[in-house]
Amino acid sequence: MPRNLDLTALRSFVTVADTGGVTRAAGLLHLTQSAVSMQLKRLEEGLGLRLLDRSARRIALTGEGEQLLSYARRMLALNDEAVGRLTASDYEGEITLGVPHDIVPGYIPQVLKRFAADFPRMRVNFLSSNTRALLQQFDRGEVDMIVTTEEGCGAGGETLAEVPLVWVGAPGGRVWRERPLPIALETQCIFRPSVQRRLDAAGIPWLMRVETGSTRTVEATVSADLAVHAMLSGFWVQGTEPVDHGGALPDLKAYCINLYRGPGGPGEVEQALAGYLRDAYGALRQGAAQPRPSRSLAATG
């Protein structure tokens, strides 16, 4: 049956080891000498080991005591960190983060998990929409921080990565060969004007297969090989794949993944969240592996 070490006794043990005596340790711990001595005795009895050599004027550690000291320091440090994180009121409140649908999978979950671990008393209000809507909400002061996908970077923004658009269709699909080319992009998709311009410049006639604001409608249309779609490289979804068109379709623009932070954010907390976002999307800048295809298209840019 597992035995549990008493953290209070371990704290007394570490303090005695550091000060070299029960008297000084008792003063630092605000305990009586007899209380400290009793804790040490219970610790030794519980382990069935002699941890302290009391034969000299200054208490010394036995071999077993030296081994325990290393463990005890780590256990107390972890205990103090956990208590501090869970009970501290320095970072308590909420922060609102907005991110476009299509760049959430593979990145935002790890960011939110890391933030929750480091700031357990802070709540993240997470919004997922399209870039245009997020920029409008940010300008109105409704969102503390947003990530966007744009052709450039606006005033006050910070580019985290630059990722090319690619043509995406159904696995093994053939609709990309049709002319006019059927395409499916949501009405508010920020990629839509750029895709249309590239097709026009290449002299390729096109038609918008659906007029919808629904990501599910676009997903169903593309997966059924009724149209092609444009997504940031590495962010295509299950049931779709990049189109191997051999140059029959024009190359598409690269888009910036940008970060915008409001002027009145909660200081250090906001800085930490921004840092987690830089770490996550910065991997794209360095050519790191990109996420697996997600389960939903949700590519509104």
N, C-alpha and C positions, 0 to 999 in steps of 0.2 A: 504494500500500500504506500503511495507516495507521501512523503513528509513535506510540510510547508515551513519555510523559513520565516521567522518573524521579522518584518522590516524594521520595527522599532528597535529590536535587539541588534539587528545588523547596523543600524545607524549608531547605536552606542558603541558597538564593536569597532567600527571605522573611526569614530571620534577618539576612542581610546588609543587605537593604533597610531593615529596622527599626532596625538598630544603626548603619548608615552606614559599616561597615568590616568587613573580613575578620577582623581580629584579635579584635574583641569578639564577632563571630559565632562564631568558632571556640571561644572560651571557653564560650559558652552551650551550644554543641552538643557540647562535650567532644571536639572533633576538633583536629587540627593545622591550622595556617593553610594549609599546602600541600594538605591533603586537601580543605578547603573550596574553595580556588582551583581545584583539579582538577575538582571537581563543577560549579562554575560554568562552567568552560571546556567541559566535556562538554555541558552544557545548551545553551550558545550554539551549539556546533558541531552539535548534533542538530537545532536549529531553523533553523540558518543565519542567525541574527540576533545583533546586538550588543544585549545586555540591560542592560549596566552601562557608565556613563561613568566611567572610571578616571583621567581627566585632572586632576582636582582632588584635594585632600587627603582630602576625604570623598567616598566613592563615591556617585554619583547614578544614578538610573534613566534609561534612554533612553525614548523614546516607546513602543517595543515592550515594554520592561521594565515600564512602568507598566501596560500592558494585561495582560501575563502575571501581574503581581502579584495582580490581582483574581481571576483564575482559580485561581492557586496557592493563595490563602487558602481558597477554597471547596473545592478538591480535598483539601487537607490536613485541613480541618475534617470533611469527609465521611469521609475515611479514619480519622481519630481516633475519630469517633463509631462507625463500624462495628466497629473493633477493640475499643473500649471495651465496646460492647454484647455482642459475641460472646465476649469473654474475661473479663468481669467476673464475679466470684463473689459480689457483694453480694446479688444477687437470684437465688438458685438454689434450686429445690425444687419443690413442687407445691401446688396449691390446688384444692379441689373445689367445683364450681358446679352447682347443680340448677335446672332451669327446666321448667315444664309444657310438654307436647308442643305445645299449640296456639299458644303465643306464641313458639316458636322461629324459624319461617321469617321471613326478612326482617329479623331483628334480631340474633339470636345469632351468625350467621356473621360479621357485620361486627365484633361485639364481640370474638370470638375472634381474628379476623385482626389487629385493632388491638393486642390484648394480646400476641400472639405477636411482633409487630414491635417492641414496646417492651420486652418482657421475654423474650428468646429462650431464656433458660436456665431459665425457669419452665414447668412443665407444668400444663395445666388438665385435671383429671379432670371431664369433663362428664357429668352425669346428666340424663336427660329422663324425667319421670314425671308423676304427677298431684299436685295441690297437697297433698292430705291426706298422701300418702306422703312428700312432700318435707318437710312440716312435722314429721312424726314422725322422719325421719332427722336433721333439723336439731336437734330437741330432744335426740336421743341423741348429738349431737356428731359425727355421721358425715359432715356436710357443712359446709364453711366458710361458704358463702354460697348463698342460694336466692332465686329470684324466684317469686312466687305470684300466683294470681288469687283474690281473696276479696271478700266483700260489704263488709268493712271492713278495718281494719288492726290487727294484733295488737301487743302490747307489744314495743317495740324495733324495730318495722318502720318502713319509710319508703315512702310511696306515690309511685310514679313517674308514674303516669297513672291516669285513670279512664275506662273504655271501656264503652259499653252493649252488652248482649247483643242479638242480632237473630235472627229466625227464618230458617233456611236450609233449602233443599230442592233438588230436582233442577231443572235449567233447564227452564222451561215446565211444571213439574210441577203436578198437581192434587190431590195427596193432602191438602194443607192444608185442602181444602174438606170432607173427610170428618168425620163425627161418629159415634162417638168419634174424636178426633184421634189418629192414630198418631204416636208420637214415638219417637226413638231416641237414647238417652243412655247412656253407659257407667255401670256400676254404681257406680264410684267418682268419677264426674264431680261436681265441686263445684257445677256449675250446676243439677244435677238437682232438688234440693228446691225451689229458687227458681222454676224453670220450672213445676213441678207446682202450687205455691201460686198462681202467677199464673193458671193455667188454671182452678183451682178457684174463685178469686175472681171470675173472669169467667163462671162457670157453664158452662164448656165441658168436656164429658166427654172423657176421653182414655184411651188405652191404650198401654202400653209395648210396642212392636212386637218388640223383642229384649231379652233379659237377657244382657248380655255385658260382659266386660272388655276386649274386643278392639276397637281402633280401626278395624281393617280391616272387621270385621263391620258396625259402624255406618256406615262409609263406603259399603259396598256397598248397605246398606239405604236410605240417603238418596239415593244416586245413582240407584237403581232406582225412585225415586218411590214407595217403600213407607212412608216416614215422613218427618217433618220433624225438624230438629235445631236446637240453639241454640248460637251461637258469638259470640265477641267481634267487634264490627264491624270489618271489614277483614281478618279472618283466615280467611274461608271458603276452601275449597280448590277446585281444578279439578274440574269435574263437578258443582259445586253453585253456588248463587247465593242472595242474599237473597230471601225470599218477598215478593212484592208483594201482600199480602193485603187492602189497602184498609181496614184497621181490623177485619177479621174475627177477627184474633188479638190477644191483649192485648200491650201494650208490656211489655218485659222490663227487669229491673234493669240498672243500670250496675255494673260490677265494678272493683275496684281492682287494679292491677298493683303489687305490693309487693316491697320488697327487704329481706331480713333478713341481717345479718352476724353471724358468731360473735365472741365476745369474745377468742378466742385466735388470730385470723388473723395473717398475716405482714405486719402493719403497712402500709408504704407500697405494697406490691404489692396488698394487698386494697383499699386506698383507691383505687388507680388503676383496678382492675377495677370497683369500685362506680361510679366516675365514668363509665366507658365505658357501663355499663348505664343510668345516668341520662341520658346523652346520647342513647342509642338509643331508649329508651322515652319519654323526655321529649318527643320529637317528637310523640307522640300527644296529650300535654297541650296542645301548641301548635297542634293541628289540622293537622299536616303530613301529607303524603301517606302512606298506609299501604301495606304490602307487597302484592304481587300474591298472588292465591290460590296456596296451596302445593299440592304434589302429593298430600299425604296428610291426611286429616281429623285424626287424632290429637288430638281435642279432649277431653281428660280434665280440663281445668281444673286 
